[in-house]
Amino acid sequence: MVNYTSKLLPGVRIPLDLLMKLMNGIIIASGIIMALTFFFVVIFRYGFGADLFAYEEWLMTIAFWMFFMSAAVASHDKVHINADILGSFLHDPKLIWWRSILVSSVELIIVVTVTYWGVLMCLEEIGTYPGWQSTIALKIPFLVPRIGIFFGFFMMTIYTTLHFYLLLITGPETTKQQTALQDPIK
C-alpha cells in the first residue's frame, strides 16, 4: 500500500489523512457492531427463544456505510478488483504510463458521474421532507444509508482525481515508479 497523500501539501494531506482515519474507524466500528449483533441474535433466538427487534434495519444502514467506506479505502489504496491483462504484457514505461492515463481518465469520468448521481439521490430524499422514506419498525430515514453511498463515491472521486494528478505530474519515468503507481501491492 502506497500512501499517495504524502506527496501533497499539508493543507490537502492532513484533511485527507483525517478522512482516511475516519473511514477506517467507520469500517472497524461497523464490523464490530455487525459481529456483536449477529452474536446477540443467536443468543436471543436460541438461548431465550426471543427475537432481537428489527436488527436488520440498523444492520442495513451500517452495511451500506461499511461497504462504501471500504470501497473508498480500496480506491485510495488502488486495490479494487482488476481484470486488466494488458498490464502484464506492457513493458515500455511510456506505454504503461499512457495506458494508466487512459484507464484513470475512464475511471475518473465514471466516479464523477456516479458521485453526481449520489448528490441527486440525496437531494431527492431531502426534497421529500417531511415525508421521508424510512424503515418500517425503527423509522430510520433512507437518507442515512444514502449519505453513506454518496460519501463513499465522493471519496472515491477524490482519490481517483489524486491518482490521476500524480500520474500526470510524475510522467513516464522509470519502470519501477510506474509499477508502484500501477499496482501499489508489489
C-alpha positions in Angstrom: 0.0 0.0 0.0 1.4 3.3 -1.1 0.4 6.5 0.8 -0.2 8.9 -2.1 -1.2 11.7 0.2 2.4 12.0 1.5 3.3 13.7 -1.8 0.7 16.5 -1.3 0.9 19.8 0.5 0.0 19.7 4.2 -3.2 21.7 3.6 -4.5 18.9 1.5 -2.7 16.0 3.0 -3.8 16.5 6.6 -7.6 16.6 5.9 -7.3 13.6 3.6 -5.4 11.6 6.2 -8.0 12.5 8.8 -10.8 11.4 6.5 -8.9 8.1 5.9 -8.7 7.6 9.7 -12.5 8.4 9.9 -13.3 5.9 7.2 -11.2 3.2 8.8 -12.9 3.9 12.1 -16.3 3.5 10.5 -15.2 0.3 8.9 -13.9 -1.2 12.1 -16.8 0.0 14.2 -19.3 -1.4 11.6 -17.6 -4.8 11.6 -17.7 -4.9 15.4 -21.3 -3.8 15.6 -22.3 -6.4 12.9 -20.5 -9.2 14.6 -22.0 -8.3 18.0 -25.5 -8.0 16.5 -25.3 -11.5 15.0 -23.9 -12.9 18.2 -26.8 -11.4 20.2 -29.3 -12.5 17.6 -28.1 -16.1 18.1 -28.1 -15.8 21.9 -31.6 -14.2 22.0 -33.1 -16.6 19.4 -31.6 -19.9 20.6 -30.9 -19.1 24.2 -34.0 -17.3 25.2 -36.5 -18.0 22.4 -36.8 -14.3 21.7 -36.1 -12.1 18.8 -33.8 -9.0 18.6 -36.3 -6.4 17.4 -35.7 -5.0 13.9 -32.0 -5.7 13.9 -31.9 -6.0 10.1 -32.9 -2.3 9.8 -29.9 -0.9 11.6 -27.6 -3.5 10.0 -28.8 -2.4 6.6 -27.7 1.1 7.3 -24.4 0.0 8.9 -23.7 -2.3 6.0 -24.2 0.5 3.4 -21.7 2.7 5.3 -19.2 -0.1 5.8 -19.4 -1.2 2.1 -18.9 2.3 0.6 -16.3 3.4 3.1 -14.4 0.2 2.3 -14.8 1.0 -1.4 -13.3 4.4 -0.8 -10.4 3.0 1.1 -9.8 0.5 -1.7 -9.8 3.3 -4.2 -7.2 5.2 -2.1 -5.0 2.1 -2.0 -5.7 1.1 -5.6 -6.7 -2.4 -4.6 -10.0 -2.7 -6.3 -10.6 -5.9 -8.2 -8.9 -5.5 -11.6 -9.3 -7.7 -14.7 -6.6 -6.0 -16.6 -4.5 -8.4 -18.5 -2.9 -5.8 -20.8 -0.7 -4.5 -17.9 1.1 -7.9 -17.8 2.2 -7.6 -21.4 3.4 -3.9 -21.4 7.0 -3.3 -20.5 7.7 0.1 -22.1 7.4 2.8 -19.3 5.9 5.3 -21.7 3.2 2.8 -22.9 2.5 1.8 -19.3 2.1 5.5 -18.5 -0.3 6.2 -21.4 -2.3 3.1 -20.6 -2.6 4.3 -16.9 -3.7 7.8 -18.1 -6.4 6.2 -20.3 -7.6 3.9 -17.5 -7.6 6.7 -14.9 -9.4 9.0 -17.3 -12.2 6.5 -17.8 -12.3 5.7 -14.1 -12.5 9.4 -13.2 -15.4 10.0 -15.7 -17.3 7.1 -14.1 -16.8 8.1 -10.5 -17.6 11.7 -11.1 -20.8 10.6 -12.9 -21.8 8.3 -10.1 -21.0 10.9 -7.4 -23.2 13.3 -9.2 -26.0 10.7 -9.1 -25.3 10.3 -5.4 -25.9 14.0 -4.9 -29.1 13.8 -6.9 -30.2 10.8 -4.8 -29.6 12.7 -1.5 -31.2 15.9 -2.8 -34.3 14.0 -3.9 -34.6 12.4 -0.5 -34.1 15.7 1.3 -36.7 17.3 -1.0 -39.4 14.8 0.2 -39.1 16.0 3.8 -41.2 15.6 6.0 -42.4 12.6 4.0 -39.0 10.8 4.0 -38.9 7.2 3.3 -37.9 5.3 6.4 -37.6 1.8 7.7 -40.8 0.2 8.9 -40.0 -0.5 12.6 -37.3 1.9 13.7 -38.1 4.7 11.2 -34.5 5.1 10.2 -34.6 7.6 7.2 -33.4 6.2 3.9 -31.3 9.3 3.7 -28.8 7.9 6.3 -27.5 5.0 4.1 -27.8 7.2 1.0 -25.4 9.7 2.6 -23.0 6.8 3.1 -23.3 5.9 -0.5 -22.7 9.5 -1.6 -19.8 10.0 0.8 -18.1 6.8 -0.4 -18.4 7.8 -4.1 -17.3 11.3 -3.2 -14.1 10.0 -1.5 -13.6 7.6 -4.5 -13.7 10.6 -6.8 -11.2 12.5 -4.6 -8.7 9.6 -4.6 -9.2 8.8 -8.3 -8.5 12.5 -9.0 -5.5 12.4 -6.8 -4.1 9.3 -8.6 -4.7 10.9 -12.0 -3.0 14.1 -10.9 0.0 12.2 -9.6 0.2 10.2 -12.9 0.3 13.5 -14.8 3.0 15.1 -12.7 5.3 12.1 -12.5 5.1 11.3 -16.2 6.6 8.1 -17.8 9.8 8.0 -15.8 11.1 4.6 -14.7 9.6 1.1 -14.8 9.9 0.8 -11.0 7.9 4.0 -10.4 5.2 3.1 -12.9 4.8 -0.3 -11.4 4.3 1.3 -8.0 1.7 3.7 -9.4 0.1 0.9 -11.3 0.0 -1.7 -8.5 0.9 -0.5 -5.0 0.9 -4.0 -3.6 4.1 -5.0 -5.5 
